[in-house]
Amino acid sequence: MTTRRRFLLGGAGAVAALGLPGGLRGQSLAFPALKAQPASVQLAPLPYPETEIWGYDGLIPGPTLRVRQGARVQRSFHNGLQQASSVHWHGIRIDNAMDGVPGLTQEAVPPGAVFDYDFEAPDAGTYWYHAHHRSVEQVARGLYGALIVEEAEGPDVDREEILVLDDWRLDPDSAQIDPDFTSFHDLSHAGRLGNFITTNGRYDLSVEVRKNERLRLRLINAANAKIFPLALSGLEGWTVALDGMPLEAPEPITDALLLGPGQRADLIVDVIAEDGEAAHLVRAEGNQGYSQVAFPVRGVAASTRRAAPDALPPNPNMQPPALAEAVPVRLTMEGGAMGGLGAAILEGERKSFRQLAEAGQFWAFNGTVGLTGTPLAELARGQAVRLEIHNDTVFPHAMHLHGMHFREVAEGGALGPLRDTILMFGGEKREIAFVAHNPGDWLFHCHMLSHAASGMMTWMRVA
């Protein structure tokens, strides 16, 4: 028998297993409002009560914002919370003043206040927005939504589905969000992992499709720390974009796709399951797979499948960096449990491990905990950069660069696809390269948000 407690502890795993295949000011009258506010939603199944969340406009996810490529995103952010907040527009090459990082690009917006965000969206793709003040709590409570920038001419698909993945840590009896956001275990281990998994705020999301229908799936990982290994069942297709940026050519999906916190992927898939069956987006857990999203097949769209899709049009001004001319920068990740910090610099002073732990700080970059007064690198506009990253910890980290995109450098100097977030596992050494084309002060941090809150943040200046 599946009890209430067992269901919540299992989250969507309770589904049957599948075989794997501008500035602070008064209220703007010009911009539509986007309000962070408390709300209650039915996350867990009845007879559980509604879960108290924080949502943009009281929704989970927040409202999907959709603009054409080159248009402006204009929203008047209203803070209806009892604590300060801000909005970060994740993945957009944005004006620095609009990036939404308190203490670096703006002041946090106090309770009851308003901040007008106004910026151009130069790149088509799948992006998202989320709280960037006390984000380990505010994102975990639900402050996020999709931001879609449409191509002038979209791909040949029948329709698209935006799928925002998340895991929640809910009390198994009350279905309320666990309010302990400063657990030393979460801060020093793998981050805040949930026990209840949703897509678009639903544990049982089901989308009816037709055989041979072609879909564009826009996947967004909004979780605090969970890595989603995803595969297809009853669907076949291609990855066409990562982190909003089109691939040079569609890549057939043959293996599981790893989606780390903050990462996105655009898939074009054909429904190959028969009428009356069901296809699935599958989440791998150990040696089993579970339905993340069900696609029951009702009817036939066409008698045969279409040819493979064309590549999405590339975004402008994304020339690859000249590696021979690139400035070298090194970043070493240290700390966490089963390794720990012997000592590190915190707020300009060298602290012992005990002092760091008492302050809830467990991670360091290059021997320094948290944001510093000087940047990791000072870069001239247009300069190429090679950033070597060493993960000298036993845990995975999803490193996110604000304001710009990078390419991973493989052996021999080959460059990978454009990304804004790189997922690194314990003990790995990776190298990324980018052109510092966007002026301003740009955050570089782990998107396992407990790690960012406990030391894994730095920044770069482009002048």
C-alpha positions in Angstrom: 0.0 0.0 0.0 1.3 3.5 -0.9 0.9 5.7 2.2 0.9 9.5 2.2 4.4 9.4 3.6 5.7 6.8 1.2 4.2 8.7 -1.8 5.9 12.0 -0.8 9.3 10.3 -0.1 9.1 8.7 -3.5 7.9 11.8 -5.4 7.2 11.0 -9.0 9.0 7.7 -8.4 5.6 6.5 -7.3 4.7 6.3 -11.0 5.2 2.8 -12.5 8.8 2.1 -13.5 9.6 2.0 -17.2 12.3 0.2 -19.1 15.0 2.8 -20.0 15.6 3.9 -23.5 16.8 49.9 -14.6 16.5 50.9 -11.2 14.5 51.0 -8.0 11.6 53.4 -8.3 7.9 53.7 -7.9 5.4 51.5 -9.8 5.9 51.7 -13.5 2.8 52.3 -15.6 4.6 51.3 -18.8 5.7 47.8 -18.0 3.5 44.8 -17.1 3.9 43.8 -13.5 5.7 40.6 -12.3 5.0 40.1 -8.6 6.7 37.8 -6.2 4.1 36.7 -3.7 3.0 33.9 -1.3 0.4 31.5 -2.7 -1.0 28.0 -2.2 -1.0 25.4 -4.9 -2.0 21.7 -5.1 1.5 20.2 -5.5 0.9 16.8 -3.8 -2.1 14.7 -4.7 -5.4 14.8 -2.8 -6.2 14.4 0.0 -3.0 16.3 0.8 -3.6 20.0 1.5 -2.3 22.7 -0.8 1.4 23.6 -0.4 2.3 27.2 0.6 4.8 28.4 -2.0 6.3 31.7 -3.2 5.5 32.3 -6.9 5.7 35.0 -9.5 2.1 36.1 -9.8 1.4 33.3 -7.4 2.0 30.6 -10.0 4.2 27.5 -10.3 6.1 28.0 -12.5 5.7 31.7 -12.9 4.1 33.1 -16.1 5.9 32.2 -19.3 7.4 35.3 -20.8 7.7 35.2 -24.5 9.2 37.7 -26.9 10.6 37.7 -30.5 14.3 37.7 -31.0 15.6 41.3 -30.7 12.6 42.6 -28.8 12.7 44.0 -25.3 11.8 42.3 -22.1 10.1 44.8 -19.9 8.7 43.9 -16.5 8.0 45.9 -13.4 9.1 43.6 -10.6 6.9 44.0 -7.5 8.2 42.4 -4.3 5.2 41.1 -2.3 7.4 39.1 0.0 8.5 39.8 3.6 12.2 39.7 2.5 14.2 41.4 -0.1 14.5 39.8 -3.6 15.6 40.3 -7.2 15.2 38.7 -10.6 18.0 37.1 -12.6 17.4 36.5 -16.3 19.4 33.3 -16.7 21.3 32.8 -19.9 20.4 36.1 -21.6 23.3 38.3 -22.8 21.9 41.2 -20.9 22.9 44.7 -19.9 24.9 44.3 -16.7 22.6 46.7 -14.7 19.7 44.4 -15.5 21.3 41.1 -14.4 19.6 41.0 -11.0 22.6 40.1 -8.7 22.3 42.0 -5.4 25.7 43.3 -4.2 27.2 43.2 -7.7 24.8 44.7 -10.3 21.9 46.2 -8.1 20.6 46.4 -4.6 18.1 43.8 -3.5 14.5 45.1 -3.9 13.0 45.6 -0.4 9.6 44.2 0.6 6.9 46.3 -1.0 9.2 48.0 -3.5 9.4 47.9 -7.3 12.2 47.5 -9.7 11.9 48.0 -13.5 13.7 45.5 -15.6 14.2 46.5 -19.2 16.6 44.9 -21.7 16.9 43.5 -25.2 16.8 39.8 -25.9 19.4 39.4 -28.7 19.4 35.6 -28.8 16.6 33.2 -29.6 16.3 30.2 -27.3 15.1 28.7 -24.1 15.9 30.8 -21.0 14.4 31.2 -17.6 14.2 33.8 -14.8 14.5 33.2 -11.0 15.1 34.9 -7.7 18.8 35.8 -7.1 18.7 37.0 -3.5 18.6 34.3 -0.8 18.1 32.1 -3.8 18.7 28.8 -1.9 15.4 29.6 -0.2 13.5 31.7 -2.7 14.0 29.3 -5.7 13.2 26.3 -3.5 9.9 28.0 -2.6 9.0 28.4 -6.3 10.3 31.7 -7.6 11.1 30.9 -11.2 9.6 30.8 -14.7 10.4 30.3 -18.3 11.6 33.0 -20.7 11.2 32.1 -24.3 12.8 34.1 -27.1 11.4 33.1 -30.5 13.3 32.7 -33.7 12.1 34.9 -36.6 11.3 31.5 -38.3 10.8 28.6 -36.0 11.5 24.9 -36.8 9.1 22.7 -38.6 7.2 21.2 -35.7 3.5 20.7 -34.9 3.8 22.3 -31.5 6.0 22.9 -28.5 5.9 22.1 -24.8 7.8 23.9 -22.1 8.8 21.5 -19.4 10.2 23.0 -16.1 11.7 20.3 -13.9 12.0 20.6 -10.2 12.3 18.7 -6.9 10.7 19.9 -3.7 11.6 19.0 -0.1 8.1 18.5 1.5 7.1 17.3 4.9 5.7 13.8 4.3 2.7 14.5 6.5 1.7 18.1 5.8 3.1 18.5 2.2 4.6 21.8 3.3 8.0 22.9 2.2 10.8 22.1 4.7 11.8 25.5 6.1 15.4 24.5 7.0 17.4 26.2 4.2 20.7 26.4 6.1 21.2 22.7 6.9 24.9 22.1 7.4 24.4 18.8 5.6 23.0 20.5 2.5 25.5 23.2 2.6 28.5 20.9 2.8 27.3 17.9 0.8 25.4 17.6 -2.5 23.0 20.5 -1.8 19.3 20.7 -1.1 17.8 17.6 -2.7 14.0 17.1 -2.7 11.7 14.2 -2.1 9.0 15.2 -4.5 9.5 15.7 -8.2 7.4 17.8 -10.5 7.2 19.1 -14.1 5.4 22.4 -14.4 4.3 22.1 -10.8 2.7 18.7 -11.5 3.8 15.3 -10.2 1.7 13.6 -12.9 2.0 15.8 -15.9 0.4 14.2 -19.0 0.3 15.7 -22.5 -1.8 14.1 -25.2 -0.1 13.6 -28.5 -0.6 11.8 -31.9 1.5 9.2 -33.6 4.1 10.8 -35.9 3.4 14.2 -34.4 6.6 16.3 -34.2 7.2 18.2 -30.9 9.7 20.8 -29.7 10.4 20.1 -26.0 12.0 23.0 -24.1 13.5 21.5 -21.0 14.5 23.6 -18.0 16.1 22.3 -14.8 14.9 24.7 -12.0 16.0 22.4 -9.1 18.2 23.6 -6.4 20.7 20.8 -6.8 19.2 17.8 -8.5 20.8 16.5 -11.7 18.1 15.0 -14.1 19.3 12.1 -16.3 16.6 12.0 -19.0 15.8 9.5 -21.8 13.0 8.9 -24.3 10.5 6.1 -24.5 8.1 6.0 -27.4 9.8 9.1 -28.8 12.7 9.5 -31.1 14.5 12.8 -31.9 17.3 15.2 -31.7 18.9 17.7 -29.4 18.9 21.0 -31.3 20.0 23.5 -28.6 21.7 23.6 -25.2 21.4 26.4 -22.7 19.4 28.4 -25.4 22.2 28.2 -28.0 21.5 26.2 -31.2 23.8 23.3 -32.1 25.6 23.5 -35.5 23.7 20.4 -36.4 20.9 18.4 -34.7 22.3 15.5 -32.6 20.3 12.2 -32.5 19.3 11.3 -29.0 20.8 7.9 -28.3 21.9 8.1 -24.7 20.5 9.7 -21.5 20.7 13.5 -21.4 22.2 14.9 -18.2 20.5 18.2 -17.2 22.2 19.9 -14.3 20.7 22.7 -12.2 20.3 25.8 -14.4 20.8 24.0 -17.7 18.4 23.8 -20.5 18.0 21.6 -23.6 15.8 21.9 -26.7 14.7 18.6 -28.3 12.8 18.0 -31.5 11.1 14.6 -31.1 8.7 12.4 -33.2 6.0 10.3 -31.5 6.7 6.7 -32.5 4.4 5.0 -30.0 1.3 3.6 -31.4 -2.2 5.0 -31.1 -3.6 3.9 -27.7 -0.1 3.5 -26.1 1.9 6.1 -24.2 5.3 7.7 -24.8 7.4 9.1 -21.9 10.1 11.5 -21.0 12.0 9.2 -18.7 13.9 10.1 -15.6 16.6 7.6 -14.7 17.0 6.6 -11.0 19.7 4.0 -10.5 19.0 1.1 -12.8 15.3 2.1 -13.3 13.5 4.7 -15.2 10.4 6.6 -14.1 7.9 8.8 -16.1 8.8 12.4 -15.8 6.2 13.4 -18.3 3.6 11.0 -19.9 2.5 11.5 -23.5 -0.6 9.3 -24.1 -1.1 8.8 -27.9 -4.6 9.6 -29.1 -4.9 9.5 -32.9 -2.5 9.7 -35.8 -0.9 13.0 -37.1 0.6 11.5 -40.3 1.1 8.2 -42.0 4.9 8.5 -42.0 7.6 10.4 -40.1 9.2 13.5 -41.5 12.9 13.8 -42.5 15.4 14.9 -39.9 15.0 18.6 -38.9 17.3 21.4 -40.0 19.5 23.1 -37.5 18.1 26.1 -35.7 19.5 29.5 -37.0 22.6 30.5 -35.1 22.5 33.5 -32.8 24.4 36.6 -33.8 27.9 37.6 -32.8 29.0 34.3 -31.3 32.4 33.9 -32.9 34.6 31.3 -31.3 37.5 32.5 -29.2 41.0 32.6 -30.7 42.6 30.1 -28.3 46.2 31.1 -29.2 45.5 34.7 -28.0 43.4 33.8 -25.0 44.3 34.9 -21.5 44.7 32.0 -19.1 42.7 31.9 -15.8 42.5 29.1 -13.3 39.8 28.3 -10.8 40.2 25.5 -8.2 37.1 24.3 -6.3 37.8 23.2 -2.7 35.9 22.1 0.3 32.8 20.3 1.2 32.4 17.1 3.3 34.9 14.3 2.8 37.5 16.8 1.9 36.9 20.0 3.8 38.7 23.3 4.0 41.8 23.3 6.2 41.6 27.1 6.2 40.5 29.8 3.7 40.1 33.5 3.3 36.6 34.8 4.3 35.9 38.5 4.2 39.6 39.3 3.9 40.7 37.2 6.9 42.2 33.7 7.1 39.8 31.5 9.0 40.2 28.0 10.3 37.9 25.2 9.3 36.0 25.5 12.6 35.5 29.2 12.1 34.3 28.6 8.5 31.9 25.9 9.6 30.5 28.1 12.4 29.7 30.7 9.7 28.1 28.1 7.5 30.8 28.4 4.8 32.2 25.1 3.4 33.5 25.8 -0.1 36.2 28.0 -1.6 37.5 29.1 -5.0 41.3 29.5 -5.1 41.4 29.5 -1.3 38.8 32.2 -0.9 35.2 31.8 0.3 32.4 33.9 -1.4 32.6 37.1 -3.3 35.7 39.2 -3.0 36.5 42.8 -3.5 38.6 42.1 -6.5 37.5 39.9 -9.4 38.8 36.5 -10.4 39.9 38.2 -13.7 39.9 41.7 -15.1 39.3 41.4 -18.8 39.4 43.9 -21.7 36.3 43.9 -23.8 36.7 41.6 -26.8 39.5 39.6 -25.0 39.5 35.8 -25.4 39.8 33.8 -22.2 40.7 30.2 -21.4 39.4 29.3 -17.9 40.8 26.0 -16.5 38.5 24.6 -13.8 39.7 22.0 -11.3 37.0 20.3 -9.2 39.1 19.2 -6.2 36.0 18.1 -4.3 34.0 14.8 -4.3 30.7 16.4 -5.3 29.3 17.6 -8.6 29.0 21.3 -9.3 27.0 23.2 -12.1 29.1 26.3 -12.8 27.1 29.1 -14.3 28.5 32.2 -16.0 26.3 35.3 -16.2 26.2 37.6 -19.2 28.2 35.5 -21.7 28.4 32.0 -23.1 31.5 29.7 -23.3 32.7 26.6 -25.2 34.4 23.7 -23.6 37.9 23.1 -24.9 38.6 19.4 -25.7 41.9 17.8 -26.1 43.7 19.1 -29.2 41.8 22.5 -28.9 38.5 21.4 -30.4 35.6 23.6 -29.1 32.3 22.2 -27.9 28.8 23.8 -28.2 28.0 27.1 -26.6 26.8 26.8 -23.0 26.2 29.1 -20.0 26.4 26.3 -17.3 28.9 23.4 -17.2 28.2 20.3 -15.0 31.4 19.0 -13.4 31.7 15.9 -11.3 34.1 15.3 -8.4 37.8 15.2 -9.4 37.2 16.5 -12.9 39.4 19.0 -14.7 37.8 20.9 -17.5 38.6 24.0 -19.6 36.2 26.5 -21.1 36.9 29.4 -23.4 34.9 32.5 -24.3 35.1 36.0 -25.6 34.6 38.7 -23.0 32.3 40.8 -25.2 29.8 42.0 -22.6 31.0 44.9 -20.4 30.2 44.8 -16.7 30.7 42.7 -13.5 29.6 39.2 -14.1 29.0 36.5 -11.5 30.4 33.0 -11.9 29.0 30.5 -9.4 27.8 27.0 -8.6 24.1 26.6 -9.4 23.8 24.0 -6.7 22.3 26.9 -4.7 23.4 25.6 -1.3 27.0 25.6 -2.5 26.7 29.2 -3.8 25.3 30.2 -0.4 28.2 28.6 1.4 31.1 30.0 -0.6 31.0 29.0 -4.3 30.8 32.4 -5.9 33.2 34.6 -7.7 33.1 37.3 -10.4 34.8 38.7 -13.5 35.0 42.2 -14.7 34.9 43.1 -18.4 35.9 46.7 -19.1 
